[in-house]
Every structure is written in structure tokens, then in C-alpha cells.
Amino acid sequence: MRPAARKRKQIFMTTATGQVRLAPTALDAATSARVISVVILFLVVLAAVELTTNETFYVYHPAVLGNERVSSAEVITASQLEGLHVLWLQPEHVVASLRANLPELRAAFVWCSLPAECTIQVEERRPAFEWKQGQTRTWIDAEGIVFPARGQSPGLPVVGVAPNVTVLLPGQLANSGLVSAMLALAGALPEVKSYRFTAEHGIEFSDPRGNWPVYLGVGPDVAARVAMWKSLSASLASRNVKPKFVDVHYANAPFYGK
């Protein structure tokens, strides 16, 4: 006697037009799709949790390249990069932080690779002359940016500043006339390394023939003023005249005090 055939479970779905029988294969496919979706969502959440909590993806001890006077520790601190998650890192914000906190940096770049290997490349400013006011020393570069003096720089012209002159602070921009004058003097008077600056006379230095002050002022035509001073100085020496000062603030109208 043949065994009775197993009845397959019939599944119906009620619709507006009546009942529709669902094939088992269609139901299995729908169930499998839901299971797969849940599994994928679980794996995504798990990966996200791992990515945001795993210490491997946080930046520690980034490498620093290109620095000479500024220490690597200072660069790292100023970058505010250490302890930051690599996915939250925005290079332009890191560069802005470096430029704001370390005015002695002319340029900075940052790049990272996974999991969290970061490198900071910097370019330091080169001082054109030193600005010394009392015991406060700052350096100024060819762009006029004021930044802290670090150590010594042999051969760098030093400008001693009168007490009544406004203090120049790191990060500020020096007067363009002052900067252009000092850059011109580096070529016109390379042997002079010591200058003074007053509100009344601008840039001045001591004449090597008699140690009297030579007033140069500021501005772009300093080379012409230096040429006039040399001519006038030679004329005075030939006549054995020792002035109290020589003023070549205006190259076409120099004068001296007796």
C-alpha cells in the first residue's frame, strides 16, 4: 500500500479582489532578501563602530619634514593634529592652524594614509633683518611678515628701534616702505650690519669716517640716497668737515648739520 502523499503547505494572501496563493519559492526569496539586508546592515554598523573606536585610526606622532629652527614638537602641537581621527581630518584646517600659531612658517602641507600615518611638511620663513626693541628681538622676512627670532643668524642686519616706535609683534605685517628700504640696503651697503630706527628720521646708521649719524628715512629709493651719501661724505672728508649729522632723506636735497 503506497503511503499518502505529503500535503504542501498552502499560503494565501488576502487582497481586495480575493485570496491569492503565494508560491513557496517567492516567499523564500523574500525572506532571504530580508535576512541578507539585516546581515549587511549589521556588518556595516559593526564596521562603523570598529572604525570609530579603534585606536589604529587615530593620529599619533605624525612625521615632520622641512623644519630647521622650529622643533617638530612645536609643529605637531600647533597643527592640533595629534589625537584626531583620520576620517575627521581636514588638511586645510590643519594648515590654517599651523600658519596661525607659527607665523615663522611660510607654507605647510599635510597628507595621511590609512590607517593613520600622517606627515606634515613645512617651509620656514627666511629673515631679511632683525628688529630689536629693548630686549625684544623679532625677525622680518622679505614679505614683511614679523616672526619670533630663534637663536642667532650671523650676518643678518640688525635694526635697533627707539622706545617710542610702535612695537611689531609676531604675525603682524611690517611697513612696506621699511621693508623695501632694508632690502635695498642689503645690496647697497652690504658691509653695514647695524642700523637704528626712529620715528623722526626713519632708518639711520653711523658714518664710518666719523661715527656721525646718517639719516636715510624709508622708501624704495634708498639706493639713490646711499649714492648721494657716499658722494657727500667724500666731499666733506676732502674739506676736513666733521658734521653732526648727514641727512639724505631726499636724495636730491641732502644736507648736513655743523
ZADO-1210 file (C-alpha; in nm, 4 decimals, padded with zeros to 6 digits):
<atoms>
<atom x="00.0000" y="00.0000" z="00.0000" code="MET" pos="1"/>
<atom x="00.1524" y="00.3381" z="-00.1092" code="ARG" pos="2"/>
<atom x="00.1976" y="00.5985" z="00.1682" code="PRO" pos="3"/>
<atom x="-00.0215" y="00.9033" z="00.1476" code="ALA" pos="4"/>
<atom x="00.1472" y="01.1955" z="-00.0306" code="ALA" pos="5"/>
<atom x="00.2592" y="01.4811" z="00.1990" code="ARG" pos="6"/>
<atom x="00.0466" y="01.7829" z="00.1507" code="LYS" pos="7"/>
<atom x="00.2401" y="02.1028" z="00.0706" code="ARG" pos="8"/>
<atom x="00.1543" y="02.3967" z="00.2875" code="LYS" pos="9"/>
<atom x="-00.0681" y="02.6386" z="00.1056" code="GLN" pos="10"/>
<atom x="-00.0106" y="03.0093" z="00.1835" code="ILE" pos="11"/>
<atom x="-00.2632" y="03.2681" z="00.0789" code="PHE" pos="12"/>
<atom x="-00.2533" y="03.6492" z="00.0820" code="MET" pos="13"/>
<atom x="-00.5809" y="03.8392" z="00.1033" code="THR" pos="14"/>
<atom x="-00.6195" y="04.1217" z="-00.1465" code="THR" pos="15"/>
<atom x="-00.9049" y="04.3497" z="-00.2440" code="ALA" pos="16"/>
<atom x="-01.0070" y="04.1078" z="-00.5147" code="THR" pos="17"/>
<atom x="-00.9867" y="03.7967" z="-00.3056" code="GLY" pos="18"/>
<atom x="-00.7196" y="03.5495" z="-00.1971" code="GLN" pos="19"/>
<atom x="-00.4013" y="03.4894" z="-00.3936" code="VAL" pos="20"/>
<atom x="-00.1948" y="03.1805" z="-00.3341" code="ARG" pos="21"/>
<atom x="00.1783" y="03.2532" z="-00.2829" code="LEU" pos="22"/>
<atom x="00.4268" y="03.0091" z="-00.4245" code="ALA" pos="23"/>
<atom x="00.6743" y="02.8803" z="-00.1663" code="PRO" pos="24"/>
<atom x="00.9702" y="02.9866" z="-00.3841" code="THR" pos="25"/>
<atom x="00.8533" y="03.3503" z="-00.3897" code="ALA" pos="26"/>
<atom x="00.8127" y="03.3517" z="-00.0119" code="LEU" pos="27"/>
<atom x="01.1561" y="03.2002" z="00.0418" code="ASP" pos="28"/>
<atom x="01.3184" y="03.4625" z="-00.1841" code="ALA" pos="29"/>
<atom x="01.1524" y="03.7498" z="00.0031" code="ALA" pos="30"/>
<atom x="01.2551" y="03.6083" z="00.3402" code="THR" pos="31"/>
<atom x="01.6127" y="03.5554" z="00.2209" code="SER" pos="32"/>
<atom x="01.6330" y="03.9141" z="00.0935" code="ALA" pos="33"/>
<atom x="01.5228" y="04.0475" z="00.4308" code="ARG" pos="34"/>
<atom x="01.7729" y="03.8291" z="00.6141" code="VAL" pos="35"/>
<atom x="02.0541" y="03.9391" z="00.3825" code="ILE" pos="36"/>
<atom x="01.9598" y="04.3049" z="00.4314" code="SER" pos="37"/>
<atom x="01.9654" y="04.2648" z="00.8085" code="VAL" pos="38"/>
<atom x="02.3031" y="04.0899" z="00.7943" code="VAL" pos="39"/>
<atom x="02.4502" y="04.3609" z="00.5699" code="ILE" pos="40"/>
<atom x="02.3185" y="04.6360" z="00.7983" code="LEU" pos="41"/>
<atom x="02.4652" y="04.4593" z="01.0998" code="PHE" pos="42"/>
<atom x="02.8038" y="04.4286" z="00.9307" code="LEU" pos="43"/>
<atom x="02.8001" y="04.7974" z="00.8288" code="VAL" pos="44"/>
<atom x="02.7179" y="04.9049" z="01.1839" code="VAL" pos="45"/>
<atom x="02.9867" y="04.6735" z="01.3197" code="LEU" pos="46"/>
<atom x="03.2434" y="04.8144" z="01.0760" code="ALA" pos="47"/>
<atom x="03.1456" y="05.1721" z="01.1633" code="ALA" pos="48"/>
<atom x="03.1808" y="05.1037" z="01.5348" code="VAL" pos="49"/>
<atom x="03.5197" y="04.9405" z="01.4765" code="GLU" pos="50"/>
<atom x="03.6357" y="05.2260" z="01.2556" code="LEU" pos="51"/>
<atom x="03.5407" y="05.4998" z="01.5012" code="THR" pos="52"/>
<atom x="03.6593" y="05.3281" z="01.8204" code="THR" pos="53"/>
<atom x="03.9751" y="05.1502" z="01.7077" code="ASN" pos="54"/>
<atom x="04.2849" y="05.3437" z="01.8196" code="GLU" pos="55"/>
<atom x="04.4582" y="05.2400" z="01.4982" code="THR" pos="56"/>
<atom x="04.2656" y="05.5089" z="01.3084" code="PHE" pos="57"/>
<atom x="04.3666" y="05.7959" z="01.5389" code="TYR" pos="58"/>
<atom x="04.6682" y="06.0108" z="01.4538" code="VAL" pos="59"/>
<atom x="04.9624" y="05.9872" z="01.6916" code="TYR" pos="60"/>
<atom x="05.3239" y="06.1012" z="01.6383" code="HIS" pos="61"/>
<atom x="05.2929" y="06.2454" z="01.2859" code="PRO" pos="62"/>
<atom x="05.6206" y="06.2878" z="01.0982" code="ALA" pos="63"/>
<atom x="05.7516" y="06.6427" z="01.0452" code="VAL" pos="64"/>
<atom x="05.9683" y="06.7393" z="00.7476" code="LEU" pos="65"/>
<atom x="06.1387" y="07.0627" z="00.6396" code="GLY" pos="66"/>
<atom x="06.1762" y="07.2252" z="00.9817" code="ASN" pos="67"/>
<atom x="06.5116" y="07.3712" z="01.0876" code="GLU" pos="68"/>
<atom x="06.4674" y="07.6224" z="01.3707" code="ARG" pos="69"/>
<atom x="06.1150" y="07.5243" z="01.4761" code="VAL" pos="70"/>
<atom x="06.1081" y="07.1952" z="01.6645" code="SER" pos="71"/>
<atom x="05.8964" y="06.9017" z="01.5488" code="SER" pos="72"/>
<atom x="05.7139" y="06.9069" z="01.8836" code="ALA" pos="73"/>
<atom x="05.6096" y="07.2696" z="01.8262" code="GLU" pos="74"/>
<atom x="05.4870" y="07.1897" z="01.4762" code="VAL" pos="75"/>
<atom x="05.2807" y="06.8938" z="01.5986" code="ILE" pos="76"/>
<atom x="05.1278" y="07.0960" z="01.8830" code="THR" pos="77"/>
<atom x="05.0440" y="07.3897" z="01.6549" code="ALA" pos="78"/>
<atom x="04.8831" y="07.1578" z="01.3975" code="SER" pos="79"/>
<atom x="04.6315" y="07.0240" z="01.6540" code="GLN" pos="80"/>
<atom x="04.6567" y="06.7013" z="01.4568" code="LEU" pos="81"/>
<atom x="04.7555" y="06.4554" z="01.7265" code="GLU" pos="82"/>
<atom x="04.4649" y="06.2527" z="01.8660" code="GLY" pos="83"/>
<atom x="04.2412" y="06.3332" z="01.5686" code="LEU" pos="84"/>
<atom x="04.0570" y="06.0564" z="01.3859" code="HIS" pos="85"/>
<atom x="04.1959" y="06.0202" z="01.0347" code="VAL" pos="86"/>
<atom x="03.8458" y="06.0351" z="00.8809" code="LEU" pos="87"/>
<atom x="03.7712" y="06.3642" z="01.0551" code="TRP" pos="88"/>
<atom x="04.0941" y="06.5246" z="00.9388" code="LEU" pos="89"/>
<atom x="04.0629" y="06.8301" z="00.7120" code="GLN" pos="90"/>
<atom x="04.4090" y="06.9254" z="00.5762" code="PRO" pos="91"/>
<atom x="04.3126" y="07.2883" z="00.5087" code="GLU" pos="92"/>
<atom x="04.2172" y="07.3327" z="00.8754" code="HIS" pos="93"/>
<atom x="04.5484" y="07.1811" z="00.9882" code="VAL" pos="94"/>
<atom x="04.7424" y="07.4175" z="00.7595" code="VAL" pos="95"/>
<atom x="04.5415" y="07.7184" z="00.8835" code="ALA" pos="96"/>
<atom x="04.6151" y="07.6215" z="01.2434" code="SER" pos="97"/>
<atom x="04.9881" y="07.5927" z="01.1683" code="LEU" pos="98"/>
<atom x="05.0021" y="07.9316" z="00.9960" code="ARG" pos="99"/>
<atom x="04.8067" y="08.0994" z="01.2769" code="ALA" pos="100"/>
<atom x="05.0103" y="07.9510" z="01.5622" code="ASN" pos="101"/>
<atom x="05.3539" y="07.9621" z="01.3982" code="LEU" pos="102"/>
<atom x="05.3994" y="08.2815" z="01.1904" code="PRO" pos="103"/>
<atom x="05.7570" y="08.1684" z="01.1204" code="GLU" pos="104"/>
<atom x="05.6142" y="07.9107" z="00.8792" code="LEU" pos="105"/>
<atom x="05.5825" y="08.0390" z="00.5236" code="ARG" pos="106"/>
<atom x="05.3993" y="07.7299" z="00.3975" code="ALA" pos="107"/>
<atom x="05.2702" y="07.3964" z="00.5283" code="ALA" pos="108"/>
<atom x="05.1269" y="07.0790" z="00.3781" code="PHE" pos="109"/>
<atom x="04.9764" y="06.7681" z="00.5361" code="VAL" pos="110"/>
<atom x="04.8875" y="06.4285" z="00.3956" code="TRP" pos="111"/>
<atom x="04.7810" y="06.0984" z="00.5501" code="CYS" pos="112"/>
<atom x="04.7482" y="05.7332" z="00.4559" code="SER" pos="113"/>
<atom x="04.5421" y="05.4624" z="00.6243" code="LEU" pos="114"/>
<atom x="04.5179" y="05.3616" z="00.8925" code="PRO" pos="115"/>
<atom x="04.6554" y="05.6914" z="01.0365" code="ALA" pos="116"/>
<atom x="05.0060" y="05.7623" z="00.9100" code="GLU" pos="117"/>
<atom x="05.0362" y="06.1413" z="00.8703" code="CYS" pos="118"/>
<atom x="05.3191" y="06.3687" z="00.7556" code="THR" pos="119"/>
<atom x="05.3495" y="06.7454" z="00.7997" code="ILE" pos="120"/>
<atom x="05.5765" y="06.9263" z="00.5527" code="GLN" pos="121"/>
<atom x="05.6720" y="07.2845" z="00.6439" code="VAL" pos="122"/>
<atom x="05.8717" y="07.5682" z="00.4911" code="GLU" pos="123"/>
<atom x="06.0199" y="07.8183" z="00.7349" code="GLU" pos="124"/>
<atom x="06.0500" y="08.1906" z="00.6655" code="ARG" pos="125"/>
<atom x="06.3959" y="08.3345" z="00.5987" code="ARG" pos="126"/>
<atom x="06.4717" y="08.6544" z="00.7934" code="PRO" pos="127"/>
<atom x="06.5795" y="08.9599" z="00.5920" code="ALA" pos="128"/>
<atom x="06.6699" y="09.1637" z="00.9011" code="PHE" pos="129"/>
<atom x="06.6290" y="09.1699" z="01.2780" code="GLU" pos="130"/>
<atom x="06.4078" y="09.4220" z="01.4573" code="TRP" pos="131"/>
<atom x="06.5380" y="09.4793" z="01.8119" code="LYS" pos="132"/>
<atom x="06.3420" y="09.6924" z="02.0555" code="GLN" pos="133"/>
<atom x="06.4942" y="09.6837" z="02.4019" code="GLY" pos="134"/>
<atom x="06.5414" y="09.3156" z="02.4825" code="GLN" pos="135"/>
<atom x="06.2699" y="09.2059" z="02.2404" code="THR" pos="136"/>
<atom x="06.4005" y="09.0550" z="01.9182" code="ARG" pos="137"/>
<atom x="06.1895" y="08.9696" z="01.6158" code="THR" pos="138"/>
<atom x="06.2771" y="08.8834" z="01.2583" code="TRP" pos="139"/>
<atom x="06.1163" y="09.0237" z="00.9449" code="ILE" pos="140"/>
<atom x="06.1264" y="08.8470" z="00.6077" code="ASP" pos="141"/>
<atom x="06.1194" y="08.9855" z="00.2535" code="ALA" pos="142"/>
<atom x="05.7381" y="08.9723" z="00.2545" code="GLU" pos="143"/>
<atom x="05.7244" y="09.1929" z="00.5645" code="GLY" pos="144"/>
<atom x="05.5969" y="08.9195" z="00.7980" code="ILE" pos="145"/>
<atom x="05.7137" y="08.9592" z="01.1582" code="VAL" pos="146"/>
<atom x="05.8016" y="08.6383" z="01.3441" code="PHE" pos="147"/>
<atom x="05.9963" y="08.5384" z="01.6581" code="PRO" pos="148"/>
<atom x="06.3759" y="08.5434" z="01.6377" code="ALA" pos="149"/>
<atom x="06.5157" y="08.1972" z="01.7033" code="ARG" pos="150"/>
<atom x="06.8779" y="08.1801" z="01.8037" code="GLY" pos="151"/>
<atom x="07.1322" y="08.3829" z="01.6093" code="GLN" pos="152"/>
<atom x="07.1749" y="08.4449" z="01.2381" code="SER" pos="153"/>
<atom x="07.5298" y="08.5692" z="01.1682" code="PRO" pos="154"/>
<atom x="07.5499" y="08.8442" z="00.9088" code="GLY" pos="155"/>
<atom x="07.1862" y="08.9438" z="00.9473" code="LEU" pos="156"/>
<atom x="07.1366" y="09.3253" z="00.9594" code="PRO" pos="157"/>
<atom x="07.0060" y="09.4390" z="01.2993" code="VAL" pos="158"/>
<atom x="06.7828" y="09.7442" z="01.3392" code="VAL" pos="159"/>
<atom x="06.7825" y="09.8933" z="01.6892" code="GLY" pos="160"/>
<atom x="06.4443" y="10.0558" z="01.7462" code="VAL" pos="161"/>
<atom x="06.3712" y="10.3675" z="01.9534" code="ALA" pos="162"/>
<atom x="06.1393" y="10.3161" z="02.2548" code="PRO" pos="163"/>
<atom x="05.8718" y="10.5494" z="02.1154" code="ASN" pos="164"/>
<atom x="05.8230" y="10.3396" z="01.8000" code="VAL" pos="165"/>
<atom x="05.5199" y="10.1099" z="01.7904" code="THR" pos="166"/>
<atom x="05.6138" y="09.7532" z="01.8777" code="VAL" pos="167"/>
<atom x="05.5973" y="09.4980" z="01.5963" code="LEU" pos="168"/>
<atom x="05.4519" y="09.1684" z="01.7170" code="LEU" pos="169"/>
<atom x="05.4871" y="08.8214" z="01.5594" code="PRO" pos="170"/>
<atom x="05.2284" y="08.7657" z="01.2898" code="GLY" pos="171"/>
<atom x="05.1974" y="09.1334" z="01.2030" code="GLN" pos="172"/>
<atom x="05.2947" y="09.2922" z="00.8702" code="LEU" pos="173"/>
<atom x="05.5760" y="09.5482" z="00.8772" code="ALA" pos="174"/>
<atom x="05.5557" y="09.8772" z="00.6884" code="ASN" pos="175"/>
<atom x="05.6257" y="09.8146" z="00.3185" code="SER" pos="176"/>
<atom x="05.8492" y="10.1240" z="00.2950" code="GLY" pos="177"/>
<atom x="06.0653" y="09.9954" z="00.5793" code="LEU" pos="178"/>
<atom x="06.0954" y="09.6503" z="00.4247" code="VAL" pos="179"/>
<atom x="06.1797" y="09.7766" z="00.0766" code="SER" pos="180"/>
<atom x="06.4422" y="10.0122" z="00.2248" code="ALA" pos="181"/>
<atom x="06.6117" y="09.7360" z="00.4231" code="MET" pos="182"/>
<atom x="06.6135" y="09.5015" z="00.1242" code="LEU" pos="183"/>
<atom x="06.7733" y="09.7748" z="-00.0876" code="ALA" pos="184"/>
<atom x="07.0339" y="09.8456" z="00.1817" code="LEU" pos="185"/>
<atom x="07.1384" y="09.4791" z="00.1805" code="ALA" pos="186"/>
<atom x="07.2620" y="09.5356" z="-00.1762" code="GLY" pos="187"/>
<atom x="07.3775" y="09.8985" z="-00.1483" code="ALA" pos="188"/>
<atom x="07.5554" y="09.8701" z="00.1886" code="LEU" pos="189"/>
<atom x="07.6338" y="09.5013" z="00.2484" code="PRO" pos="190"/>
<atom x="07.9154" y="09.5955" z="00.4898" code="GLU" pos="191"/>
<atom x="07.6767" y="09.7725" z="00.7311" code="VAL" pos="192"/>
<atom x="07.5073" y="09.5356" z="00.9743" code="LYS" pos="193"/>
<atom x="07.3898" y="09.7760" z="01.2428" code="SER" pos="194"/>
<atom x="07.1099" y="10.0296" z="01.1909" code="TYR" pos="195"/>
<atom x="06.8789" y="10.2368" z="01.4065" code="ARG" pos="196"/>
<atom x="06.5182" y="10.3352" z="01.3526" code="PHE" pos="197"/>
<atom x="06.3455" y="10.6407" z="01.4963" code="THR" pos="198"/>
<atom x="06.0082" y="10.7987" z="01.4286" code="ALA" pos="199"/>
<atom x="06.1815" y="11.1270" z="01.3352" code="GLU" pos="200"/>
<atom x="06.4471" y="11.0062" z="01.0895" code="HIS" pos="201"/>
<atom x="06.3436" y="10.6552" z="00.9862" code="GLY" pos="202"/>
<atom x="06.6449" y="10.4335" z="00.9155" code="ILE" pos="203"/>
<atom x="06.9861" y="10.5655" z="01.0145" code="GLU" pos="204"/>
<atom x="07.3389" y="10.4334" z="01.0593" code="PHE" pos="205"/>
<atom x="07.6802" y="10.5650" z="01.1670" code="SER" pos="206"/>
<atom x="07.9196" y="10.7047" z="00.9066" code="ASP" pos="207"/>
<atom x="08.2420" y="10.5004" z="00.9316" code="PRO" pos="208"/>
<atom x="08.4543" y="10.8142" z="00.8694" code="ARG" pos="209"/>
<atom x="08.3497" y="10.9865" z="01.1901" code="GLY" pos="210"/>
<atom x="08.0687" y="10.7951" z="01.3554" code="ASN" pos="211"/>
<atom x="07.8113" y="11.0711" z="01.2944" code="TRP" pos="212"/>
<atom x="07.4558" y="10.9619" z="01.2144" code="PRO" pos="213"/>
<atom x="07.3370" y="10.9338" z="00.8558" code="VAL" pos="214"/>
<atom x="06.9611" y="10.9695" z="00.8177" code="TYR" pos="215"/>
<atom x="06.8130" y="10.7642" z="00.5323" code="LEU" pos="216"/>
<atom x="06.4402" y="10.7657" z="00.6002" code="GLY" pos="217"/>
<atom x="06.2380" y="10.4839" z="00.4426" code="VAL" pos="218"/>
<atom x="06.1071" y="10.4035" z="00.0952" code="GLY" pos="219"/>
<atom x="06.2087" y="10.2357" z="-00.2287" code="PRO" pos="220"/>
<atom x="06.4760" y="10.4835" z="-00.3498" code="ASP" pos="221"/>
<atom x="06.7270" y="10.4086" z="-00.0742" code="VAL" pos="222"/>
<atom x="06.9981" y="10.3087" z="-00.3243" code="ALA" pos="223"/>
<atom x="06.9937" y="10.6648" z="-00.4673" code="ALA" pos="224"/>
<atom x="07.0190" y="10.8096" z="-00.1154" code="ARG" pos="225"/>
<atom x="07.3150" y="10.5875" z="-00.0357" code="VAL" pos="226"/>
<atom x="07.4886" y="10.7019" z="-00.3548" code="ALA" pos="227"/>
<atom x="07.4315" y="11.0653" z="-00.2542" code="MET" pos="228"/>
<atom x="07.5642" y="10.9983" z="00.0965" code="TRP" pos="229"/>
<atom x="07.8832" y="10.8447" z="-00.0447" code="LYS" pos="230"/>
<atom x="07.9391" y="11.1467" z="-00.2689" code="SER" pos="231"/>
<atom x="07.8651" y="11.3950" z="00.0114" code="LEU" pos="232"/>
<atom x="08.0780" y="11.2013" z="00.2602" code="SER" pos="233"/>
<atom x="08.3766" y="11.2103" z="00.0259" code="ALA" pos="234"/>
<atom x="08.3298" y="11.5846" z="-00.0277" code="SER" pos="235"/>
<atom x="08.3150" y="11.6513" z="00.3460" code="LEU" pos="236"/>
<atom x="08.6268" y="11.4435" z="00.4082" code="ALA" pos="237"/>
<atom x="08.8188" y="11.6305" z="00.1391" code="SER" pos="238"/>
<atom x="08.7357" y="11.9577" z="00.3158" code="ARG" pos="239"/>
<atom x="08.8020" y="11.8101" z="00.6594" code="ASN" pos="240"/>
<atom x="08.4449" y="11.8843" z="00.7651" code="VAL" pos="241"/>
<atom x="08.3065" y="11.6797" z="01.0539" code="LYS" pos="242"/>
<atom x="07.9289" y="11.7260" z="01.0624" code="PRO" pos="243"/>
<atom x="07.6966" y="11.6487" z="01.3494" code="LYS" pos="244"/>
<atom x="07.4757" y="11.4506" z="01.1097" code="PHE" pos="245"/>
<atom x="07.4092" y="11.3921" z="00.7395" code="VAL" pos="246"/>
<atom x="07.0525" y="11.3804" z="00.6120" code="ASP" pos="247"/>
<atom x="06.9872" y="11.2226" z="00.2727" code="VAL" pos="248"/>
<atom x="06.6213" y="11.1548" z="00.3319" code="HIS" pos="249"/>
<atom x="06.5687" y="11.3339" z="-00.0004" code="TYR" pos="250"/>
<atom x="06.8374" y="11.2246" z="-00.2445" code="ALA" pos="251"/>
<atom x="06.8085" y="11.5440" z="-00.4499" code="ASN" pos="252"/>
<atom x="06.8288" y="11.7735" z="-00.1451" code="ALA" pos="253"/>
<atom x="07.0840" y="11.6393" z="00.1036" code="PRO" pos="254"/>
<atom x="07.2124" y="11.8495" z="00.3919" code="PHE" pos="255"/>
<atom x="07.4293" y="11.8181" z="00.6993" code="TYR" pos="256"/>
<atom x="07.4450" y="11.9804" z="01.0394" code="GLY" pos="257"/>
<atom x="07.7513" y="12.1663" z="01.1650" code="LYS" pos="258"/>
</atoms>
